[in-house]
Amino acid sequence: MPDGGFFERLLQVALTSQNAAAKIRFTTNGSVPTAESPAHRNPIRPLFAFTLVIRARSFVDEQPASKVLTQTYISRRTFTMPVISIIKAEDNLFDDDTSIYTPGSNTNEHGRVANYWDQ
């Protein structure tokens, strides 16, 4: 997978494997790719946004899946402050029990017991 980063124009990302028998599966929503995730056939490009996060792994027959590779591609944007990309599945951002952006179901702000203090 090509290195992510900042790019001046909209881009397309092609995924390849050194193993010709490998099937590359990917996601663009932050979740870990599974054997049921979309198969990579054509270059991936952002549809509506200028930021594209790709998580990919390869699958070969009955062998264990490869490790997950993750890259963030940001195009046609200028920033005046440093930028970081945090990749987590959507449930880990907004779920009441596991998210980092909601206080959670056992919140106690005075005792600092909330989801975002545990992460």
N, CA, C and O atoms as CSV, one atom per row, in Angstrom:
chain,resi,resn,atom,element,x,y,z
A,1,MET,N,N,0.856,-1.168,0.000
A,1,MET,CA,C,0.000,0.000,0.000
A,1,MET,C,C,0.906,1.236,0.000
A,1,MET,O,O,1.844,1.315,0.793
A,2,PRO,N,N,0.632,2.189,-0.874
A,2,PRO,CA,C,1.457,3.402,-0.907
A,2,PRO,C,C,1.356,4.175,0.414
A,2,PRO,O,O,0.316,4.167,1.072
A,3,ASP,N,N,2.442,4.835,0.785
A,3,ASP,CA,C,2.432,5.648,1.994
A,3,ASP,C,C,1.376,6.734,1.895
A,3,ASP,O,O,1.184,7.337,0.840
A,4,GLY,N,N,0.693,6.975,3.009
A,4,GLY,CA,C,-0.278,8.056,3.071
A,4,GLY,C,C,0.438,9.389,3.217
A,4,GLY,O,O,1.667,9.456,3.205
A,5,GLY,N,N,-0.348,10.442,3.352
A,5,GLY,CA,C,0.226,11.768,3.527
A,5,GLY,C,C,-0.654,12.820,2.893
A,5,GLY,O,O,-1.859,12.629,2.728
A,6,PHE,N,N,-0.039,13.930,2.541
A,6,PHE,CA,C,-0.730,15.072,1.958
A,6,PHE,C,C,-0.404,15.151,0.471
A,6,PHE,O,O,0.749,14.991,0.068
A,7,PHE,N,N,-1.422,15.398,-0.333
A,7,PHE,CA,C,-1.262,15.403,-1.781
A,7,PHE,C,C,-1.960,16.623,-2.371
A,7,PHE,O,O,-3.008,17.045,-1.881
A,8,GLU,N,N,-1.375,17.185,-3.422
A,8,GLU,CA,C,-1.919,18.402,-4.019
A,8,GLU,C,C,-3.159,18.158,-4.859
A,8,GLU,O,O,-3.960,19.073,-5.050
A,9,ARG,N,N,-3.334,16.956,-5.360
A,9,ARG,CA,C,-4.503,16.687,-6.194
A,9,ARG,C,C,-5.230,15.440,-5.697
A,9,ARG,O,O,-4.680,14.640,-4.940
A,10,LEU,N,N,-6.462,15.296,-6.134
A,10,LEU,CA,C,-7.238,14.110,-5.792
A,10,LEU,C,C,-6.502,12.888,-6.295
A,10,LEU,O,O,-5.894,12.925,-7.365
A,11,LEU,N,N,-6.548,11.826,-5.551
A,11,LEU,CA,C,-5.734,10.687,-5.915
A,11,LEU,C,C,-6.534,9.401,-6.001
A,11,LEU,O,O,-7.685,9.323,-5.572
A,12,GLN,N,N,-5.898,8.416,-6.560
A,12,GLN,CA,C,-6.416,7.060,-6.602
A,12,GLN,C,C,-5.340,6.178,-5.988
A,12,GLN,O,O,-4.149,6.392,-6.211
A,13,VAL,N,N,-5.768,5.182,-5.211
A,13,VAL,CA,C,-4.814,4.313,-4.535
A,13,VAL,C,C,-4.995,2.887,-5.036
A,13,VAL,O,O,-6.085,2.321,-4.949
A,14,ALA,N,N,-3.931,2.319,-5.556
A,14,ALA,CA,C,-3.949,0.927,-6.016
A,14,ALA,C,C,-3.249,0.065,-4.975
A,14,ALA,O,O,-2.185,0.427,-4.472
A,15,LEU,N,N,-3.845,-1.064,-4.658
A,15,LEU,CA,C,-3.283,-1.994,-3.679
A,15,LEU,C,C,-2.722,-3.209,-4.405
A,15,LEU,O,O,-3.330,-3.714,-5.349
A,16,THR,N,N,-1.569,-3.669,-3.962
A,16,THR,CA,C,-0.950,-4.838,-4.590
A,16,THR,C,C,-0.419,-5.772,-3.505
A,16,THR,O,O,-0.228,-5.376,-2.355
A,17,SER,N,N,-0.188,-7.015,-3.902
A,17,SER,CA,C,0.411,-8.007,-3.011
A,17,SER,C,C,1.522,-8.721,-3.762
A,17,SER,O,O,1.446,-8.896,-4.978
A,18,GLN,N,N,2.550,-9.131,-3.040
A,18,GLN,CA,C,3.629,-9.895,-3.663
A,18,GLN,C,C,3.174,-11.319,-3.967
A,18,GLN,O,O,3.788,-12.009,-4.782
A,19,ASN,N,N,2.111,-11.755,-3.320
A,19,ASN,CA,C,1.571,-13.094,-3.533
A,19,ASN,C,C,0.443,-13.014,-4.558
A,19,ASN,O,O,-0.599,-12.421,-4.276
A,20,ALA,N,N,0.628,-13.591,-5.724
A,20,ALA,CA,C,-0.373,-13.515,-6.794
A,20,ALA,C,C,-1.689,-14.197,-6.416
A,20,ALA,O,O,-2.734,-13.878,-6.983
A,21,ALA,N,N,-1.647,-15.127,-5.469
A,21,ALA,CA,C,-2.863,-15.837,-5.049
A,21,ALA,C,C,-3.657,-15.067,-4.002
A,21,ALA,O,O,-4.775,-15.454,-3.664
A,22,ALA,N,N,-3.090,-13.987,-3.489
A,22,ALA,CA,C,-3.746,-13.232,-2.414
A,22,ALA,C,C,-4.939,-12.440,-2.935
A,22,ALA,O,O,-4.903,-11.869,-4.025
A,23,LYS,N,N,-5.988,-12.422,-2.134
A,23,LYS,CA,C,-7.132,-11.546,-2.385
A,23,LYS,C,C,-7.040,-10.417,-1.386
A,23,LYS,O,O,-7.042,-10.649,-0.176
A,24,ILE,N,N,-6.959,-9.193,-1.884
A,24,ILE,CA,C,-6.853,-8.036,-1.005
A,24,ILE,C,C,-8.259,-7.536,-0.705
A,24,ILE,O,O,-9.044,-7.268,-1.614
A,25,ARG,N,N,-8.560,-7.417,0.569
A,25,ARG,CA,C,-9.849,-6.883,1.038
A,25,ARG,C,C,-9.558,-5.581,1.762
A,25,ARG,O,O,-8.518,-5.447,2.408
A,26,PHE,N,N,-10.477,-4.610,1.659
A,26,PHE,CA,C,-10.207,-3.302,2.247
A,26,PHE,C,C,-11.475,-2.686,2.821
A,26,PHE,O,O,-12.589,-3.106,2.508
A,27,THR,N,N,-11.279,-1.682,3.669
A,27,THR,CA,C,-12.383,-0.866,4.170
A,27,THR,C,C,-11.959,0.596,4.100
A,27,THR,O,O,-10.769,0.909,4.062
A,28,THR,N,N,-12.943,1.479,4.082
A,28,THR,CA,C,-12.674,2.922,4.119
A,28,THR,C,C,-13.440,3.578,5.267
A,28,THR,O,O,-13.565,4.802,5.311
A,29,ASN,N,N,-13.955,2.764,6.200
A,29,ASN,CA,C,-14.721,3.306,7.323
A,29,ASN,C,C,-14.026,3.111,8.663
A,29,ASN,O,O,-14.640,3.330,9.707
A,30,GLY,N,N,-12.768,2.706,8.659
A,30,GLY,CA,C,-12.012,2.529,9.889
A,30,GLY,C,C,-12.082,1.134,10.475
A,30,GLY,O,O,-11.338,0.824,11.405
A,31,SER,N,N,-12.949,0.288,9.960
A,31,SER,CA,C,-13.061,-1.064,10.507
A,31,SER,C,C,-11.966,-1.966,9.940
A,31,SER,O,O,-11.383,-1.680,8.894
A,32,VAL,N,N,-11.705,-3.050,10.647
A,32,VAL,CA,C,-10.701,-4.019,10.213
A,32,VAL,C,C,-11.284,-4.847,9.068
A,32,VAL,O,O,-12.390,-5.372,9.202
A,33,PRO,N,N,-10.578,-4.975,7.956
A,33,PRO,CA,C,-11.080,-5.772,6.832
A,33,PRO,C,C,-11.228,-7.250,7.214
A,33,PRO,O,O,-10.394,-7.818,7.919
A,34,THR,N,N,-12.307,-7.844,6.731
A,34,THR,CA,C,-12.557,-9.268,6.925
A,34,THR,C,C,-12.620,-9.936,5.558
A,34,THR,O,O,-12.505,-9.274,4.526
A,35,ALA,N,N,-12.801,-11.239,5.560
A,35,ALA,CA,C,-12.924,-11.974,4.299
A,35,ALA,C,C,-14.169,-11.562,3.527
A,35,ALA,O,O,-14.286,-11.847,2.336
A,36,GLU,N,N,-15.107,-10.888,4.207
A,36,GLU,CA,C,-16.339,-10.422,3.549
A,36,GLU,C,C,-16.246,-8.964,3.094
A,36,GLU,O,O,-17.162,-8.472,2.435
A,37,SER,N,N,-15.181,-8.278,3.423
A,37,SER,CA,C,-15.021,-6.878,3.009
A,37,SER,C,C,-14.864,-6.813,1.494
A,37,SER,O,O,-14.560,-7.821,0.857
A,38,PRO,N,N,-15.073,-5.622,0.912
A,38,PRO,CA,C,-14.931,-5.499,-0.545
A,38,PRO,C,C,-13.549,-5.940,-1.027
A,38,PRO,O,O,-12.534,-5.665,-0.387
A,39,ALA,N,N,-13.534,-6.619,-2.151
A,39,ALA,CA,C,-12.271,-7.044,-2.768
A,39,ALA,C,C,-11.709,-5.895,-3.593
A,39,ALA,O,O,-12.448,-5.179,-4.269
A,40,HIS,N,N,-10.407,-5.732,-3.528
A,40,HIS,CA,C,-9.763,-4.682,-4.312
A,40,HIS,C,C,-9.623,-5.152,-5.751
A,40,HIS,O,O,-9.017,-6.190,-6.015
A,41,ARG,N,N,-10.180,-4.389,-6.675
A,41,ARG,CA,C,-10.069,-4.709,-8.101
A,41,ARG,C,C,-9.550,-3.514,-8.898
A,41,ARG,O,O,-8.741,-3.663,-9.814
A,42,ASN,N,N,-10.032,-2.329,-8.530
A,42,ASN,CA,C,-9.661,-1.096,-9.228
A,42,ASN,C,C,-9.104,-0.102,-8.224
A,42,ASN,O,O,-9.341,-0.243,-7.024
A,43,PRO,N,N,-8.373,0.895,-8.685
A,43,PRO,CA,C,-7.871,1.908,-7.754
A,43,PRO,C,C,-9.006,2.509,-6.925
A,43,PRO,O,O,-10.112,2.732,-7.418
A,44,ILE,N,N,-8.704,2.761,-5.666
A,44,ILE,CA,C,-9.683,3.324,-4.732
A,44,ILE,C,C,-9.523,4.832,-4.764
A,44,ILE,O,O,-8.403,5.344,-4.755
A,45,ARG,N,N,-10.628,5.536,-4.800
A,45,ARG,CA,C,-10.587,6.995,-4.788
A,45,ARG,C,C,-11.695,7.528,-3.901
A,45,ARG,O,O,-12.748,6.903,-3.777
A,46,PRO,N,N,-11.468,8.680,-3.282
A,46,PRO,CA,C,-12.525,9.254,-2.443
A,46,PRO,C,C,-13.696,9.684,-3.320
A,46,PRO,O,O,-13.503,10.252,-4.395
A,47,LEU,N,N,-14.905,9.409,-2.852
A,47,LEU,CA,C,-16.083,9.773,-3.638
A,47,LEU,C,C,-16.484,11.227,-3.416
A,47,LEU,O,O,-16.702,11.962,-4.379
A,48,PHE,N,N,-16.582,11.647,-2.163
A,48,PHE,CA,C,-17.083,12.991,-1.881
A,48,PHE,C,C,-16.115,13.823,-1.054
A,48,PHE,O,O,-16.224,15.049,-1.023
A,49,ALA,N,N,-15.181,13.181,-0.390
A,49,ALA,CA,C,-14.297,13.885,0.536
A,49,ALA,C,C,-12.892,13.994,-0.052
A,49,ALA,O,O,-12.574,13.403,-1.084
A,50,PHE,N,N,-12.083,14.758,0.632
A,50,PHE,CA,C,-10.691,14.908,0.229
A,50,PHE,C,C,-9.779,14.114,1.146
A,50,PHE,O,O,-8.556,14.172,1.023
A,51,THR,N,N,-10.378,13.375,2.063
A,51,THR,CA,C,-9.615,12.514,2.962
A,51,THR,C,C,-10.052,11.081,2.729
A,51,THR,O,O,-11.245,10.787,2.643
A,52,LEU,N,N,-9.083,10.202,2.629
A,52,LEU,CA,C,-9.381,8.799,2.394
A,52,LEU,C,C,-8.532,7.973,3.353
A,52,LEU,O,O,-7.305,8.066,3.354
A,53,VAL,N,N,-9.201,7.165,4.167
A,53,VAL,CA,C,-8.510,6.236,5.063
A,53,VAL,C,C,-8.754,4.840,4.514
A,53,VAL,O,O,-9.898,4.424,4.332
A,54,ILE,N,N,-7.678,4.129,4.255
A,54,ILE,CA,C,-7.803,2.761,3.737
A,54,ILE,C,C,-7.151,1.811,4.726
A,54,ILE,O,O,-6.021,2.022,5.167
A,55,ARG,N,N,-7.885,0.762,5.063
A,55,ARG,CA,C,-7.338,-0.343,5.851
A,55,ARG,C,C,-7.441,-1.568,4.961
A,55,ARG,O,O,-8.505,-1.841,4.405
A,56,ALA,N,N,-6.356,-2.306,4.820
A,56,ALA,CA,C,-6.346,-3.445,3.897
A,56,ALA,C,C,-5.567,-4.601,4.497
A,56,ALA,O,O,-4.679,-4.418,5.330
A,57,ARG,N,N,-5.923,-5.786,4.053
A,57,ARG,CA,C,-5.170,-6.998,4.401
A,57,ARG,C,C,-5.415,-8.014,3.304
A,57,ARG,O,O,-6.401,-7.927,2.572
A,58,SER,N,N,-4.517,-8.976,3.193
A,58,SER,CA,C,-4.673,-9.984,2.147
A,58,SER,C,C,-5.082,-11.320,2.754
A,58,SER,O,O,-4.764,-11.637,3.900
A,59,PHE,N,N,-5.793,-12.083,1.949
A,59,PHE,CA,C,-6.295,-13.393,2.328
A,59,PHE,C,C,-5.849,-14.396,1.266
A,59,PHE,O,O,-5.998,-14.149,0.069
A,60,VAL,N,N,-5.301,-15.526,1.710
A,60,VAL,CA,C,-4.886,-16.588,0.803
A,60,VAL,C,C,-5.454,-17.893,1.331
A,60,VAL,O,O,-5.059,-18.371,2.395
A,61,ASP,N,N,-6.384,-18.464,0.579
A,61,ASP,CA,C,-6.992,-19.756,0.906
A,61,ASP,C,C,-7.275,-19.901,2.404
A,61,ASP,O,O,-7.963,-19.064,2.989
A,62,GLU,N,N,-6.756,-20.943,3.016
A,62,GLU,CA,C,-7.023,-21.230,4.429
A,62,GLU,C,C,-5.958,-20.663,5.372
A,62,GLU,O,O,-5.993,-20.928,6.574
A,63,GLN,N,N,-5.030,-19.898,4.845
A,63,GLN,CA,C,-3.976,-19.318,5.679
A,63,GLN,C,C,-4.538,-18.176,6.526
A,63,GLN,O,O,-5.553,-17.580,6.166
A,64,PRO,N,N,-3.882,-17.867,7.648
A,64,PRO,CA,C,-4.319,-16.697,8.430
A,64,PRO,C,C,-4.202,-15.429,7.588
A,64,PRO,O,O,-3.318,-15.314,6.739
A,65,ALA,N,N,-5.082,-14.503,7.828
A,65,ALA,CA,C,-5.039,-13.228,7.099
A,65,ALA,C,C,-3.764,-12.472,7.455
A,65,ALA,O,O,-3.193,-12.663,8.529
A,66,SER,N,N,-3.331,-11.620,6.548
A,66,SER,CA,C,-2.134,-10.813,6.801
A,66,SER,C,C,-2.441,-9.775,7.882
A,66,SER,O,O,-3.588,-9.621,8.304
A,67,LYS,N,N,-1.413,-9.077,8.317
A,67,LYS,CA,C,-1.648,-7.985,9.259
A,67,LYS,C,C,-2.381,-6.863,8.523
A,67,LYS,O,O,-2.310,-6.753,7.299
A,68,VAL,N,N,-3.074,-6.047,9.283
A,68,VAL,CA,C,-3.836,-4.938,8.692
A,68,VAL,C,C,-2.894,-3.774,8.429
A,68,VAL,O,O,-2.147,-3.355,9.313
A,69,LEU,N,N,-2.936,-3.256,7.207
A,69,LEU,CA,C,-2.188,-2.053,6.849
A,69,LEU,C,C,-3.164,-0.894,6.779
A,69,LEU,O,O,-4.262,-1.031,6.239
A,70,THR,N,N,-2.768,0.238,7.320
A,70,THR,CA,C,-3.647,1.406,7.369
A,70,THR,C,C,-2.885,2.635,6.905
A,70,THR,O,O,-1.759,2.878,7.340
A,71,GLN,N,N,-3.496,3.401,6.028
A,71,GLN,CA,C,-2.908,4.665,5.565
A,71,GLN,C,C,-4.002,5.709,5.416
A,71,GLN,O,O,-5.148,5.389,5.100
A,72,THR,N,N,-3.631,6.966,5.649
A,72,THR,CA,C,-4.539,8.099,5.469
A,72,THR,C,C,-3.991,8.979,4.357
A,72,THR,O,O,-2.810,9.327,4.353
A,73,TYR,N,N,-4.853,9.333,3.417
A,73,TYR,CA,C,-4.490,10.173,2.272
A,73,TYR,C,C,-5.333,11.444,2.335
A,73,TYR,O,O,-6.562,11.375,2.338
A,74,ILE,N,N,-4.688,12.588,2.386
A,74,ILE,CA,C,-5.382,13.874,2.456
A,74,ILE,C,C,-4.967,14.678,1.235
A,74,ILE,O,O,-3.779,14.911,1.010
A,75,SER,N,N,-5.946,15.100,0.451
A,75,SER,CA,C,-5.609,15.831,-0.767
A,75,SER,C,C,-6.330,17.170,-0.818
A,75,SER,O,O,-7.414,17.347,-0.263
A,76,ARG,N,N,-5.686,18.101,-1.503
A,76,ARG,CA,C,-6.250,19.416,-1.802
A,76,ARG,C,C,-6.678,20.177,-0.553
A,76,ARG,O,O,-7.705,20.857,-0.560
A,77,ARG,N,N,-5.911,20.067,0.499
A,77,ARG,CA,C,-6.190,20.778,1.742
A,77,ARG,C,C,-4.901,21.409,2.258
A,77,ARG,O,O,-3.818,20.843,2.115
A,78,THR,N,N,-5.034,22.580,2.857
A,78,THR,CA,C,-3.914,23.263,3.491
A,78,THR,C,C,-4.271,23.481,4.950
A,78,THR,O,O,-5.388,23.890,5.266
A,79,PHE,N,N,-3.327,23.210,5.839
A,79,PHE,CA,C,-3.565,23.348,7.269
A,79,PHE,C,C,-2.529,24.279,7.871
A,79,PHE,O,O,-1.381,24.311,7.427
A,80,THR,N,N,-2.930,25.032,8.876
A,80,THR,CA,C,-2.006,25.929,9.562
A,80,THR,C,C,-1.515,25.329,10.872
A,80,THR,O,O,-0.634,25.891,11.523
A,81,MET,N,N,-2.076,24.203,11.256
A,81,MET,CA,C,-1.657,23.518,12.475
A,81,MET,C,C,-1.287,22.078,12.129
A,81,MET,O,O,-1.686,21.577,11.078
A,82,PRO,N,N,-0.534,21.408,12.993
A,82,PRO,CA,C,-0.206,19.994,12.730
A,82,PRO,C,C,-1.481,19.150,12.654
A,82,PRO,O,O,-2.468,19.440,13.330
A,83,VAL,N,N,-1.448,18.119,11.837
A,83,VAL,CA,C,-2.594,17.244,11.633
A,83,VAL,C,C,-2.202,15.825,12.008
A,83,VAL,O,O,-1.130,15.348,11.636
A,84,ILE,N,N,-3.076,15.152,12.747
A,84,ILE,CA,C,-2.876,13.737,13.022
A,84,ILE,C,C,-4.120,12.991,12.553
A,84,ILE,O,O,-5.209,13.561,12.484
A,85,SER,N,N,-3.952,11.739,12.240
A,85,SER,CA,C,-5.069,10.908,11.808
A,85,SER,C,C,-5.206,9.766,12.805
A,85,SER,O,O,-4.281,8.974,12.982
A,86,ILE,N,N,-6.368,9.682,13.456
A,86,ILE,CA,C,-6.646,8.611,14.401
A,86,ILE,C,C,-7.658,7.684,13.748
A,86,ILE,O,O,-8.742,8.118,13.358
A,87,ILE,N,N,-7.307,6.415,13.630
A,87,ILE,CA,C,-8.169,5.459,12.957
A,87,ILE,C,C,-8.763,4.513,13.989
A,87,ILE,O,O,-8.039,3.806,14.689
A,88,LYS,N,N,-10.076,4.508,14.075
A,88,LYS,CA,C,-10.796,3.573,14.943
A,88,LYS,C,C,-12.106,3.239,14.252
A,88,LYS,O,O,-12.629,4.039,13.476
A,89,ALA,N,N,-12.627,2.069,14.532
A,89,ALA,CA,C,-13.935,1.715,13.993
A,89,ALA,C,C,-14.973,2.672,14.577
A,89,ALA,O,O,-14.813,3.153,15.699
A,90,GLU,N,N,-16.030,2.947,13.825
A,90,GLU,CA,C,-17.038,3.924,14.235
A,90,GLU,C,C,-17.625,3.622,15.608
A,90,GLU,O,O,-17.876,4.548,16.380
A,91,ASP,N,N,-17.851,2.346,15.932
A,91,ASP,CA,C,-18.386,2.000,17.249
A,91,ASP,C,C,-17.472,2.472,18.376
A,91,ASP,O,O,-17.944,2.816,19.459
A,92,ASN,N,N,-16.170,2.489,18.121
A,92,ASN,CA,C,-15.233,2.926,19.144
A,92,ASN,C,C,-15.163,4.440,19.281
A,92,ASN,O,O,-14.454,4.952,20.148
A,93,LEU,N,N,-15.885,5.154,18.439
A,93,LEU,CA,C,-15.939,6.607,18.549
A,93,LEU,C,C,-17.207,7.083,19.243
A,93,LEU,O,O,-17.161,8.037,20.020
A,94,PHE,N,N,-18.338,6.438,18.977
A,94,PHE,CA,C,-19.615,6.968,19.452
A,94,PHE,C,C,-20.467,6.004,20.263
A,94,PHE,O,O,-21.569,6.376,20.667
A,95,ASP,N,N,-20.014,4.796,20.517
A,95,ASP,CA,C,-20.767,3.829,21.301
A,95,ASP,C,C,-20.754,4.223,22.783
A,95,ASP,O,O,-19.743,4.716,23.285
A,96,ASP,N,N,-21.869,4.007,23.476
A,96,ASP,CA,C,-21.981,4.414,24.872
A,96,ASP,C,C,-21.030,3.669,25.799
A,96,ASP,O,O,-20.665,4.194,26.851
A,97,ASP,N,N,-20.625,2.468,25.436
A,97,ASP,CA,C,-19.764,1.689,26.323
A,97,ASP,C,C,-18.289,1.711,25.940
A,97,ASP,O,O,-17.430,1.495,26.794
A,98,THR,N,N,-17.983,1.966,24.674
A,98,THR,CA,C,-16.585,1.844,24.250
A,98,THR,C,C,-16.004,3.087,23.585
A,98,THR,O,O,-14.823,3.097,23.237
A,99,SER,N,N,-16.799,4.126,23.403
A,99,SER,CA,C,-16.318,5.247,22.583
A,99,SER,C,C,-15.361,6.167,23.315
A,99,SER,O,O,-15.276,6.156,24.543
A,100,ILE,N,N,-14.642,6.963,22.538
A,100,ILE,CA,C,-13.763,7.976,23.112
A,100,ILE,C,C,-14.410,9.360,23.065
A,100,ILE,O,O,-13.871,10.304,23.643
A,101,TYR,N,N,-15.560,9.502,22.385
A,101,TYR,CA,C,-16.199,10.808,22.263
A,101,TYR,C,C,-17.470,10.965,23.076
A,101,TYR,O,O,-18.076,12.036,23.039
A,102,THR,N,N,-17.896,9.961,23.799
A,102,THR,CA,C,-19.070,10.087,24.653
A,102,THR,C,C,-18.685,9.722,26.075
A,102,THR,O,O,-17.803,8.888,26.282
A,103,PRO,N,N,-19.335,10.337,27.062
A,103,PRO,CA,C,-18.982,10.045,28.448
A,103,PRO,C,C,-19.231,8.587,28.838
A,103,PRO,O,O,-18.526,8.054,29.694
A,104,GLY,N,N,-20.211,7.942,28.230
A,104,GLY,CA,C,-20.487,6.548,28.550
A,104,GLY,C,C,-21.592,6.392,29.577
A,104,GLY,O,O,-22.068,7.370,30.154
A,105,SER,N,N,-21.987,5.168,29.792
A,105,SER,CA,C,-23.129,4.890,30.669
A,105,SER,C,C,-22.763,4.941,32.145
A,105,SER,O,O,-23.664,5.023,32.980
A,106,ASN,N,N,-21.494,4.896,32.502
A,106,ASN,CA,C,-21.073,4.937,33.909
A,106,ASN,C,C,-20.299,6.210,34.232
A,106,ASN,O,O,-19.304,6.172,34.956
A,107,THR,N,N,-20.754,7.328,33.697
A,107,THR,CA,C,-20.032,8.583,33.825
A,107,THR,C,C,-20.082,9.147,35.237
A,107,THR,O,O,-21.124,9.149,35.892
A,108,ASN,N,N,-18.931,9.621,35.685
A,108,ASN,CA,C,-18.804,10.370,36.928
A,108,ASN,C,C,-17.717,11.399,36.667
A,108,ASN,O,O,-16.542,11.149,36.937
A,109,GLU,N,N,-18.104,12.551,36.145
A,109,GLU,CA,C,-17.129,13.566,35.736
A,109,GLU,C,C,-16.232,14.008,36.887
A,109,GLU,O,O,-15.054,14.291,36.670
A,110,HIS,N,N,-16.761,14.072,38.101
A,110,HIS,CA,C,-15.942,14.545,39.227
A,110,HIS,C,C,-14.873,13.523,39.605
A,110,HIS,O,O,-13.781,13.890,40.040
A,111,GLY,N,N,-15.190,12.242,39.438
A,111,GLY,CA,C,-14.224,11.197,39.730
A,111,GLY,C,C,-13.452,10.764,38.494
A,111,GLY,O,O,-12.666,9.818,38.545
A,112,ARG,N,N,-13.675,11.455,37.384
A,112,ARG,CA,C,-12.997,11.176,36.115
A,112,ARG,C,C,-13.235,9.748,35.622
A,112,ARG,O,O,-12.330,9.121,35.072
A,113,VAL,N,N,-14.438,9.241,35.815
A,113,VAL,CA,C,-14.775,7.924,35.284
A,113,VAL,C,C,-15.656,8.140,34.055
A,113,VAL,O,O,-16.841,8.451,34.178
A,114,ALA,N,N,-15.080,7.976,32.899
A,114,ALA,CA,C,-15.795,8.121,31.633
A,114,ALA,C,C,-14.991,7.397,30.575
A,114,ALA,O,O,-13.810,7.112,30.772
A,115,ASN,N,N,-15.619,7.100,29.463
A,115,ASN,CA,C,-14.930,6.362,28.402
A,115,ASN,C,C,-13.645,7.031,27.958
A,115,ASN,O,O,-12.635,6.358,27.754
A,116,TYR,N,N,-13.670,8.352,27.803
A,116,TYR,CA,C,-12.502,9.010,27.255
A,116,TYR,C,C,-11.346,9.110,28.245
A,116,TYR,O,O,-10.246,9.495,27.849
A,117,TRP,N,N,-11.551,8.782,29.493
A,117,TRP,CA,C,-10.441,8.723,30.446
A,117,TRP,C,C,-9.814,7.335,30.467
A,117,TRP,O,O,-8.695,7.168,30.953
A,118,ASP,N,N,-10.523,6.338,29.943
A,118,ASP,CA,C,-10.019,4.965,29.943
A,118,ASP,C,C,-9.174,4.653,28.717
A,118,ASP,O,O,-8.366,3.725,28.750
A,119,GLN,N,N,-9.342,5.398,27.651
A,119,GLN,CA,C,-8.692,5.059,26.376
A,119,GLN,C,C,-7.232,5.429,26.357
A,119,GLN,O,O,-6.552,5.206,25.356
